[in-house]
Amino acid sequence: MITILATIFVLGILVFLHELGHFLVAKLVGIRVERFSIGFPPRLIGKKIGDTDYCLSAIPLGGYVKMAGMIDESMDKESIQGQPWEFMSKPLPHKVATIFAGPLMNYLLAIAIFAGLIFAKGVGEISGTFIGEVTADFPAQKAGIVAGDKIVSINGKTVTAWEEMTEIIHSRPDQDIDVVWEHEGQSKSATIHSRSEKMPIDTEIRQVGIIGVAPKLMMKKVGLFTAIGEGFNRSIYITALVVVSLKNLIIGKESLKSLGGPVMIAKLAGESARSGWDTLFALMAFLSLNLAILNVLPIPALDGGHILILLIEGIIRRPLSVKTRILIQQIGMAILLALIIFVVVNDIRNWPFRPGK
């Protein structure tokens, strides 16, 4: 039940704010919104207020804002009548802004969440080489290292900074590493065989060695503006990681089997909810960034696909034919449907998910 409620909470907010972005800008530039739906058809319940039908629909995989005079996933070609309140009757900048507002709202949400968490909890400063957390079933735990211990040396080299220690470990994936540490004032040592894992290092995904330890953090309170800046920086860093991951998928360096879908999202949401509200909101921010980035990809049926078509029309100085637009949307929907099926099947094949993934 916690998993179900957490998933509804996270995805509900992400979808609502995404569609709210489209809705608000559409209203601002004078585009009539015919339907604001959370979920995809068939429609379940709702209420029409003015020109807009606000509703909940049966398929909880997203949502949509149906704008007058726009050929979208509904394939409604009869809605284009040339009225001044229609989407296609508006200037190019207004149309692009309306489409881009959805991903932008998700991106701003991520910055706001990160900033709020940092403002509430502070910024973590690493305390030397003291261990703050040890991951279960990883090499460090099996060697007897526990939270509160201090790493003294790696392969005979004395280490005093966390970055210095991790640089040595990361450079030795799937290798034996001699580790000396202090436990309650006593010196201990062991030869630990590192795991080889893919991790984000300086906005690149690299194969590195890990032993399963995290640093001890001293939380430092910061002001609101510093928190907003840190939230922005964190969002930019994660954006760079997502872009690198997408690039690796495209060029074949990363397997498509690494993609996760709704089942994995539900699992992560449930685990995050059990860990606490801060963990759940951090997951929401991460997913919101992913939603923003994926939606601006130039794939038909996504926001980026709509923007690409609008820019092409701007270059050729005429709108594409209704038949062409519908064909593009049909191709895009087929691609998205195939991707959804793939990630769901992938989720099922990967269940139960491996620890640390």
C-alpha positions in Angstrom: 0.0 0.0 0.0 2.9 2.4 0.8 4.4 1.7 -2.7 1.1 2.3 -4.4 0.4 5.6 -2.5 4.0 6.8 -3.0 3.8 6.1 -6.7 0.5 7.9 -7.1 1.8 10.9 -5.1 5.1 11.2 -7.0 3.7 10.7 -10.5 0.5 12.6 -9.8 2.5 15.7 -8.9 4.9 15.4 -11.8 2.1 14.9 -14.3 -0.1 17.6 -12.9 2.6 20.3 -12.8 3.8 19.4 -16.3 0.3 19.8 -17.7 -0.3 22.9 -15.6 2.7 24.5 -17.4 1.1 23.9 -20.8 -2.3 25.1 -19.4 -1.1 28.3 -17.9 0.9 29.5 -20.9 -1.9 28.5 -23.3 -4.3 30.6 -21.2 -1.8 33.5 -21.1 -1.5 33.6 -24.9 -5.2 33.2 -25.6 -5.4 29.5 -26.6 -8.6 27.8 -25.7 -8.0 24.7 -23.6 -10.7 22.1 -24.2 -9.5 19.4 -21.7 -7.1 19.2 -18.8 -6.7 15.5 -18.0 -4.7 13.6 -15.5 -4.3 10.1 -17.1 -5.1 9.0 -20.6 -8.6 8.1 -21.9 -11.1 6.8 -21.3 -12.4 9.7 -19.1 -13.6 8.6 -15.6 -14.8 11.7 -13.8 -14.5 15.4 -14.2 -16.3 18.8 -14.3 -16.5 21.3 -17.1 -15.7 24.9 -16.1 -16.0 27.5 -18.9 -14.4 26.0 -22.0 -12.3 23.4 -20.2 -13.2 19.9 -19.1 -11.1 19.1 -16.0 -11.0 15.4 -15.5 -9.3 12.2 -14.3 -8.9 9.4 -16.9 -8.4 5.7 -16.6 -4.8 5.0 -17.8 -2.4 6.5 -15.2 0.7 6.8 -17.4 0.6 10.5 -17.8 -1.8 13.3 -18.7 -2.6 15.8 -21.4 -3.9 19.3 -22.2 -6.2 19.3 -25.3 -5.8 22.7 -27.0 -8.2 23.9 -29.6 -6.8 23.7 -33.1 -3.9 21.4 -32.4 -3.3 18.0 -33.8 -1.8 16.0 -30.9 -2.2 12.4 -29.6 -6.0 12.6 -30.0 -5.5 12.8 -33.9 -8.4 15.2 -34.0 -8.1 16.9 -37.4 -11.6 18.4 -37.2 -10.6 20.9 -34.5 -8.7 23.1 -36.9 -11.1 25.8 -38.1 -8.9 28.9 -38.2 -10.5 30.5 -35.1 -8.3 33.2 -33.3 -8.3 31.1 -30.1 -6.9 28.0 -31.8 -3.3 26.8 -31.3 -2.4 27.0 -35.0 -3.7 30.6 -35.2 -1.1 31.9 -32.8 2.4 33.3 -33.6 5.3 30.8 -33.6 6.8 32.1 -30.3 3.5 31.7 -28.5 3.1 28.1 -29.8 6.7 27.1 -28.9 6.3 28.7 -25.4 3.1 26.8 -24.8 4.7 23.5 -25.6 8.0 24.2 -23.8 6.2 25.3 -20.6 5.5 21.6 -19.6 9.1 20.5 -19.5 10.2 23.8 -18.0 7.7 23.4 -15.1 9.2 20.0 -14.3 12.7 21.4 -14.4 11.8 24.3 -12.1 10.1 21.8 -9.8 13.3 19.8 -9.5 15.3 23.0 -8.6 12.7 24.0 -6.1 12.7 20.6 -4.4 16.5 20.4 -4.2 16.6 24.0 -2.9 13.9 23.2 -0.3 15.8 20.1 0.9 19.1 22.0 1.1 17.5 24.9 3.0 15.8 22.6 5.5 18.7 20.1 6.0 21.8 22.1 5.1 24.8 21.3 2.9 26.8 18.2 3.7 30.5 18.7 4.4 32.6 15.6 4.3 34.4 14.8 7.5 37.8 13.5 6.5 37.8 9.8 5.8 35.3 8.9 8.5 32.7 6.3 7.3 29.0 7.5 7.6 27.3 4.5 6.0 28.3 1.0 4.9 26.2 -0.7 2.2 24.9 -4.2 3.1 26.6 -7.2 1.3 29.3 -5.0 -0.2 33.0 -5.8 0.3 33.6 -3.2 3.1 30.8 -4.7 5.3 32.1 -8.2 4.7 35.6 -7.0 5.8 34.1 -5.7 9.1 34.1 -2.0 8.4 31.2 -0.2 10.2 29.8 3.3 10.3 32.0 5.5 12.5 35.3 3.9 11.4 38.1 5.9 9.8 40.1 4.9 6.8 43.8 5.4 7.4 45.5 4.1 4.3 44.8 2.4 1.0 47.5 0.1 -0.6 50.0 1.5 1.9 49.3 5.2 1.1 48.1 7.3 4.0 44.8 9.1 3.1 43.4 12.1 4.9 40.7 13.3 2.4 37.7 11.4 1.1 38.4 12.4 -2.5 41.9 11.1 -2.2 40.7 7.7 -0.9 37.9 7.3 -3.5 40.3 8.2 -6.4 42.5 5.2 -5.5 39.5 2.8 -5.0 37.8 4.0 -8.2 40.9 3.4 -10.2 41.0 -0.3 -9.2 37.7 -2.0 -10.3 37.6 -5.8 -9.5 41.0 -5.7 -7.8 42.4 -6.5 -4.4 42.9 -3.4 -2.2 44.8 -3.3 1.1 42.8 -1.2 3.5 43.8 0.0 7.0 41.2 1.6 9.2 40.6 2.6 12.8 37.7 1.1 14.8 37.1 2.5 18.3 40.8 3.4 18.6 42.1 0.1 17.4 43.9 -0.4 14.0 42.5 -3.0 11.7 43.4 -4.1 8.2 42.1 -6.4 5.4 42.6 -7.1 1.8 39.3 -6.1 0.1 38.3 -7.1 -3.4 36.5 -4.2 -5.0 33.4 -4.5 -7.1 33.3 -3.1 -10.6 30.3 -0.8 -11.1 29.2 1.9 -13.5 29.0 5.2 -11.7 28.7 8.9 -12.6 32.1 10.5 -12.2 32.5 14.2 -13.2 29.3 14.0 -15.4 30.6 10.8 -17.1 29.5 7.2 -16.6 32.6 5.2 -15.9 33.4 1.7 -14.8 35.0 2.1 -11.3 35.9 0.1 -8.3 33.8 0.5 -5.2 33.8 -1.2 -1.7 30.4 0.1 -0.5 31.2 3.0 1.9 29.8 6.5 2.1 31.3 9.5 3.9 30.3 11.0 7.2 28.6 14.3 6.5 28.5 17.3 8.8 25.4 19.3 7.9 25.9 23.1 7.5 22.9 25.4 7.5 22.7 27.8 4.5 20.5 30.8 3.6 17.6 30.7 1.1 19.5 32.2 -1.8 22.5 29.8 -1.3 20.0 26.9 -1.2 18.5 28.0 -4.5 21.9 28.2 -6.1 22.8 24.8 -4.8 19.5 23.4 -6.0 20.2 24.9 -9.5 23.8 23.4 -9.5 22.5 20.0 -8.5 19.9 20.0 -11.2 22.5 21.0 -13.8 24.8 18.2 -12.7 22.1 15.6 -12.9 21.1 16.9 -16.3 24.6 16.4 -17.5 24.5 12.8 -16.2 21.2 12.1 -17.9 22.4 13.5 -21.2 25.6 11.4 -21.0 23.4 8.3 -20.3 21.2 9.1 -23.3 24.2 9.5 -25.5 25.7 6.2 -24.3 22.3 4.5 -25.1 22.3 5.9 -28.6 25.9 5.0 -29.5 25.6 1.5 -27.9 27.9 2.0 -24.9 25.0 1.4 -22.6 22.5 -1.4 -22.9 18.8 -0.7 -23.5 18.3 -3.3 -20.8 19.4 -0.7 -18.2 16.2 1.3 -18.9 13.6 1.2 -16.1 9.9 1.7 -16.4 6.8 2.1 -14.2 7.5 -1.0 -12.2 11.0 0.3 -11.2 9.6 3.7 -10.5 7.0 2.2 -8.2 9.7 0.2 -6.4 11.9 3.2 -5.9 9.0 5.3 -4.8 8.0 2.7 -2.2 11.6 2.4 -0.9 12.0 6.2 -0.7 8.7 6.6 1.2 9.8 4.1 3.8 13.1 6.0 4.1 11.4 9.3 4.8 9.9 12.3 3.1 13.2 13.9 2.2 14.2 10.8 0.3 10.9 10.6 -1.4 11.1 14.3 -2.5 14.7 13.8 -3.7 13.4 11.0 -5.9 10.6 13.2 -7.2 13.2 15.9 -8.1 15.3 13.3 -10.0 12.3 11.9 -11.9 11.1 15.5 -12.6 14.4 16.3 -14.3 14.3 13.1 -16.3 10.7 13.9 -17.4 11.7 17.4 -18.5 14.7 16.1 -20.4 13.0 13.2 -22.1 10.1 15.4 -23.1 12.3 17.8 -25.1 13.7 15.0 -27.2 12.8 15.6 -30.9 10.5 12.5 -31.0 7.0 12.9 -32.5 4.3 12.9 -29.9 6.7 14.3 -27.3 6.9 18.0 -26.6 10.2 18.1 -28.3 8.7 16.6 -31.4 6.0 19.3 -31.4 8.6 22.0 -31.1 10.6 20.5 -33.9 7.6 20.5 -36.2 6.9 24.1 -35.3 10.5 25.2 -36.0 10.3 23.4 -39.4 7.1 25.3 -40.2 8.8 28.5 -39.2 11.8 27.8 -41.5 9.6 26.8 -44.5 7.1 29.7 -43.7 4.0 27.5 -44.0 2.3 24.9 -41.9 2.6 21.2 -42.7 -0.5 19.6 -44.1 -3.0 18.0 -41.7 -2.3 14.6 -43.3 1.5 15.0 -42.7 1.0 16.1 -39.1 -1.3 13.1 -38.4 1.2 10.7 -40.0 4.0 12.2 -37.8 1.9 11.8 -34.7 1.0 8.2 -35.6 4.7 7.3 -36.0 5.5 9.0 -32.7 2.8 7.2 -30.9 4.0 3.9 -32.3 7.5 4.6 -31.1 6.3 5.6 -27.6 4.1 2.5 -27.4 6.9 0.3 -28.4 9.2 1.9 -25.8 6.6 1.6 -23.1 6.1 -2.1 -23.8 9.9 -2.6 -23.9 10.6 -1.0 -20.5 7.6 -2.8 -18.9 8.9 -6.1 -20.2 12.4 -5.1 -19.1 11.1 -4.3 -15.6 9.5 -7.7 -15.4 12.7 -9.5 -16.6 14.8 -7.6 -14.0 12.5 -8.3 -11.1 13.6 -8.5 -8.4 16.0 -5.6 -8.9 19.6 -6.1 -8.0 20.8 -4.4 -4.8 22.5 -1.0 -5.5 20.6 -0.5 -8.8 
